[in-house]
Each structure stands twice: as structure tokens, then as C-alpha cells.
Amino acid sequence: MGKGAVSESHPQFRGIYVGSLSDPRVKEELETADLILSVGGLKSDFNTGSFSFRMDTEKTVEIHSDYTDVFFGTYKAVGMKYLLPKLSAAIPKREFKCPAVPVKELPQIDMKEMVPQAWFWPRMSKFFKADDIVVAETGTSVFGALNSHLPEGATFISQILWGSIGYTVGATLGAAVGGGSRRVILFVGDGSFQLTCQEVSVMIRLGLRPVIFLLNNNGYTIERLIHGVKRTYNDIDNWDFSKTLDYFGGVAGQDKIGFQGRANTAGEFEQVLKKVESHSDKINLVELMMDWLDAPENLVKQAEASAALNRS
């Protein structure tokens, strides 16, 4: 939930900590630190890797909006708005150099095959630009987006606390209205999109220009991993998503529509990205065909942990 709150281009940015789902380097650095300052962290299930976080109380200071925990003591009515400016002013500034974070290279894949999750999210790091607003849907998208690097000034919008499926299409509309000239990029699954897709019509009517990446993996993959691969309630009717903008734009909206279409392979997707870039002044929608059980590694681990909690 804190992704984007600190610039990922800052030399002291180390990564995202999600308990046992974290990158091993990030996990070790945080859990072996001499002192941990936790600012506004919410310890929900998805935000902590099903409560697998390891922050030793004896060396952790938690600063929240209306109270502060210092090791085993709680100070009520001492919140971050009051404390952080004083803390920042009191700590002497010093030069500090972190060891460089290893740059993750794109995995080698067959460009004639479907777009794999393990390749897609690092590839998106190269698509993002400074000041982008990135919206990631609950499920595959929000877990996958943790494996992307945000450039300077980018904002990340997620809803991992309550896990509200379908919220992102409306959230993208709001971000595009309020974001001014900033580019808005939405990552949403086929199932989630079906819940709130009508907001695309408003985007077109208002002449907004988000880029929508619709991940078509034939149903609710996150739910398949948690509640049953072949359960019929995780199935959906497969729409022709590549024609979404035509349908919601109608005749009057055609001059506001940029690229819309489907990428069946990684090679096709690379060509599609070039077309999207050439229509930056209009709304774009890209349907990506993905394997129905392909998921980011951290989501697979989270699903296993969630399933174990449900069984217990």
C-alpha cells in the first residue's frame, strides 16, 4: 500500500516489503535492521503477506495518524503530523550511500508465445514515464505491479486493504479527471472489468486519454488460486474486449479513440505499445491474452497463504 509514497528513483529506496512475499534482499535488509521506523503502515492480510511480516517490537517505532508506538509503549494523541516534522528537524543530516539495488533484466521469452506475467511487469517499467498515474486492480494486477519500477513523480493507486474487485475503472476515471496533463495507466483483469466497464463511456465522452491494459486470463485467476481452480463461480463469459471503445464510444466518440486491439503474443504486444505511444492524445485499450493460471510469483505465494488461513 505504500508503493509510490517514496520515490523509487531515490538512491536510498530499497524496495517493497510484504513479509514472506518480499524480494529476499528486501526481506533480509528490513528484518535484520537495527531500528525500524514504520510510518502509517496498515497490517492487513494482503499488505503483510498473510501476516508473515517480521518486525521485532524491541526495535520498531510505529508512527500513525493519532498515536505512536515506541517499542512496547504507546503514546496516544502523538501522531505523524505532529511528530514527523520535529523528528526530521532533530535528526542530523549525513551522507549515506546504500549499496546499489540490482537492476532486474527482462527474462528471455519466446516472443511468439502468450505474454507471460513474469516478463510483462518488468517490461512495463520501461513503458512508464515520469509523473504517470498507475492504477492497479485487485488481483493479478496489483501483485504484478509490485514487480514494476515507477519513475520519478509517478503515483501508484491500489486498493489492497479491502480487496474491492472492479473499483479501478471508476478510479481511473477519477484520476484522469483530476490528474490534469498526467498520463493515467490502468491494469485490470477481464473479470474485474466486467463489473464497472460502463465508466469507459464517461471517459470517452469527456475526452479523457487513459491507457487501459486489460489482462484477459479467462476469469478470476486470483480466486482460482485461493478457492478452486475449476470452480464455476470463477468463470466468466469471454467478451470481445478489443472492441470496447467502439461500443462505449458510439459514433460521436470515434474521434476521441486512439488504439484499441488485442495482443495474442509478446511480439504483437511490442508492436501494440508503439501504436499506443503514437495515440497519446486519445484513450487507448489493449487486450492482452494470458494463460488462465499464469500469475506473478508473489500472488501464487499469497494465494497459498490465504487458502491455508481459510482452511484453518
Disulfide bonds with the S-S distance in Angstrom:
none
